[in-house]
Amino acid sequence: MKVILSKKNPDGSYDTSRFLFDGIDMYHGDLVSKILELAPADDGSRPRKVKIQLVCKQDGIDYEFVPIDDDGFHLKTTQYPGLTIWFEDNSGVKYRADRNGIISLINELTTPLTLKMWVKAEPYTLPKLVEGVVLSDISFIVWGI
């Protein structure tokens, strides 16, 4: 199973930056959406039961982003208390995560699937201004069978 993850710009062009969370103001607060595209590889495979998860790895320990309330839409981690992330389809319908923060996207990926990742950072999510890459310890995991 191979899935290609791409970032897209609002005009449909592809964002070639290797950082998923670039352009987010973690000091003053921010609300940013990133357009992601999951597509099957060109080898003709059709990934099934495609799922995603966000994991923060610090000091060799994995911290999952898990739902913060009963609705199951908004994900948080203890490592970044002011950070909330959720995913939507093109129609604005939110994807629900299970209690472990795993989101089941689609049963069979035959064509590219576009989704939006919303990132809300409360003011002072990071206690001081940081120049350079932030949130580089967060991994976006995609898998299926």
C-alpha positions as a Python dict, from the first residue, in 0.01 Angstrom:
ca = {
    (1, 'M'): (0, 0, 0),
    (2, 'K'): (141, 336, -102),
    (3, 'V'): (-23, 673, -40),
    (4, 'I'): (122, 1003, -155),
    (5, 'L'): (70, 1298, 82),
    (6, 'S'): (91, 1645, -71),
    (7, 'K'): (26, 1997, 52),
    (8, 'K'): (-174, 2219, -180),
    (9, 'N'): (-212, 2593, -209),
    (10, 'P'): (-559, 2749, -242),
    (11, 'D'): (-495, 2805, -615),
    (12, 'G'): (-443, 2429, -669),
    (13, 'S'): (-64, 2440, -702),
    (14, 'Y'): (144, 2217, -476),
    (15, 'D'): (340, 2345, -176),
    (16, 'T'): (690, 2199, -188),
    (17, 'S'): (794, 2292, 166),
    (18, 'R'): (882, 1982, 366),
    (19, 'F'): (736, 2132, 683),
    (20, 'L'): (367, 2065, 744),
    (21, 'F'): (321, 2329, 1012),
    (22, 'D'): (510, 2624, 863),
    (23, 'G'): (347, 2967, 872),
    (24, 'I'): (169, 2929, 1208),
    (25, 'D'): (213, 3201, 1472),
    (26, 'M'): (244, 3007, 1796),
    (27, 'Y'): (327, 3315, 2003),
    (28, 'H'): (52, 3562, 1915),
    (29, 'G'): (-208, 3297, 1833),
    (30, 'D'): (-335, 3190, 1494),
    (31, 'L'): (-599, 2996, 1302),
    (32, 'V'): (-459, 2839, 985),
    (33, 'S'): (-589, 2579, 744),
    (34, 'K'): (-362, 2358, 537),
    (35, 'I'): (-497, 2176, 232),
    (36, 'L'): (-373, 1818, 212),
    (37, 'E'): (-415, 1565, -66),
    (38, 'L'): (-387, 1190, -23),
    (39, 'A'): (-352, 1000, -349),
    (40, 'P'): (-286, 638, -443),
    (41, 'A'): (60, 572, -583),
    (42, 'D'): (103, 534, -959),
    (43, 'D'): (165, 159, -921),
    (44, 'G'): (-208, 85, -954),
    (45, 'S'): (-258, -14, -591),
    (46, 'R'): (-580, 83, -416),
    (47, 'P'): (-511, 147, -49),
    (48, 'R'): (-799, 34, 171),
    (49, 'K'): (-912, 149, 515),
    (50, 'V'): (-694, 461, 503),
    (51, 'K'): (-639, 622, 843),
    (52, 'I'): (-443, 917, 978),
    (53, 'Q'): (-303, 1014, 1316),
    (54, 'L'): (-93, 1296, 1461),
    (55, 'V'): (185, 1205, 1705),
    (56, 'C'): (426, 1433, 1893),
    (57, 'K'): (760, 1267, 1973),
    (58, 'Q'): (970, 1423, 2249),
    (59, 'D'): (1256, 1260, 2441),
    (60, 'G'): (1185, 928, 2270),
    (61, 'I'): (822, 920, 2389),
    (62, 'D'): (520, 935, 2154),
    (63, 'Y'): (234, 1161, 2262),
    (64, 'E'): (-82, 1115, 2056),
    (65, 'F'): (-322, 1393, 1969),
    (66, 'V'): (-652, 1275, 2119),
    (67, 'P'): (-1007, 1418, 2121),
    (68, 'I'): (-1057, 1682, 2389),
    (69, 'D'): (-1431, 1647, 2424),
    (70, 'D'): (-1715, 1408, 2353),
    (71, 'D'): (-1766, 1524, 1994),
    (72, 'G'): (-1437, 1360, 1887),
    (73, 'F'): (-1348, 1629, 1632),
    (74, 'H'): (-1091, 1852, 1805),
    (75, 'L'): (-753, 1695, 1883),
    (76, 'K'): (-501, 1806, 2146),
    (77, 'T'): (-179, 1682, 2304),
    (78, 'T'): (-34, 1751, 2648),
    (79, 'Q'): (291, 1867, 2489),
    (80, 'Y'): (128, 2174, 2329),
    (81, 'P'): (-170, 2264, 2552),
    (82, 'G'): (-265, 2571, 2345),
    (83, 'L'): (-278, 2383, 2015),
    (84, 'T'): (-599, 2236, 1872),
    (85, 'I'): (-618, 2051, 1538),
    (86, 'W'): (-913, 1917, 1339),
    (87, 'F'): (-972, 1786, 988),
    (88, 'E'): (-1253, 1864, 740),
    (89, 'D'): (-1351, 1747, 394),
    (90, 'N'): (-1415, 1989, 105),
    (91, 'S'): (-1772, 2047, 222),
    (92, 'G'): (-1666, 2154, 571),
    (93, 'V'): (-1774, 1830, 739),
    (94, 'K'): (-1538, 1742, 1023),
    (95, 'Y'): (-1374, 1403, 1053),
    (96, 'R'): (-1430, 1230, 1387),
    (97, 'A'): (-1140, 1060, 1566),
    (98, 'D'): (-1164, 757, 1792),
    (99, 'R'): (-1050, 785, 2154),
    (100, 'N'): (-688, 721, 2046),
    (101, 'G'): (-694, 1008, 1796),
    (102, 'I'): (-710, 784, 1488),
    (103, 'I'): (-925, 914, 1202),
    (104, 'S'): (-1065, 669, 947),
    (105, 'L'): (-1081, 859, 617),
    (106, 'I'): (-1200, 630, 342),
    (107, 'N'): (-1261, 259, 278),
    (108, 'E'): (-1081, 252, -58),
    (109, 'L'): (-861, 528, -199),
    (110, 'T'): (-902, 519, -578),
    (111, 'T'): (-876, 891, -658),
    (112, 'P'): (-702, 1177, -476),
    (113, 'L'): (-876, 1278, -153),
    (114, 'T'): (-851, 1642, -48),
    (115, 'L'): (-893, 1741, 315),
    (116, 'K'): (-825, 2049, 525),
    (117, 'M'): (-625, 2041, 843),
    (118, 'W'): (-719, 2329, 1071),
    (119, 'V'): (-464, 2439, 1330),
    (120, 'K'): (-569, 2676, 1608),
    (121, 'A'): (-293, 2812, 1832),
    (122, 'E'): (-394, 3006, 2141),
    (123, 'P'): (-176, 3308, 2223),
    (124, 'Y'): (148, 3205, 2397),
    (125, 'T'): (126, 2839, 2293),
    (126, 'L'): (504, 2879, 2281),
    (127, 'P'): (626, 3093, 2574),
    (128, 'K'): (873, 3294, 2364),
    (129, 'L'): (920, 3396, 2004),
    (130, 'V'): (1104, 3129, 1809),
    (131, 'E'): (1271, 3183, 1476),
    (132, 'G'): (1287, 2882, 1254),
    (133, 'V'): (1085, 2564, 1240),
    (134, 'V'): (827, 2500, 1510),
    (135, 'L'): (630, 2181, 1570),
    (136, 'S'): (894, 1977, 1386),
    (137, 'D'): (843, 1705, 1648),
    (138, 'I'): (489, 1633, 1523),
    (139, 'S'): (441, 1350, 1274),
    (140, 'F'): (145, 1307, 1040),
    (141, 'I'): (101, 931, 1006),
    (142, 'V'): (-95, 773, 719),
    (143, 'W'): (-163, 401, 689),
    (144, 'G'): (-398, 146, 543),
    (145, 'I'): (-401, -205, 400),
}
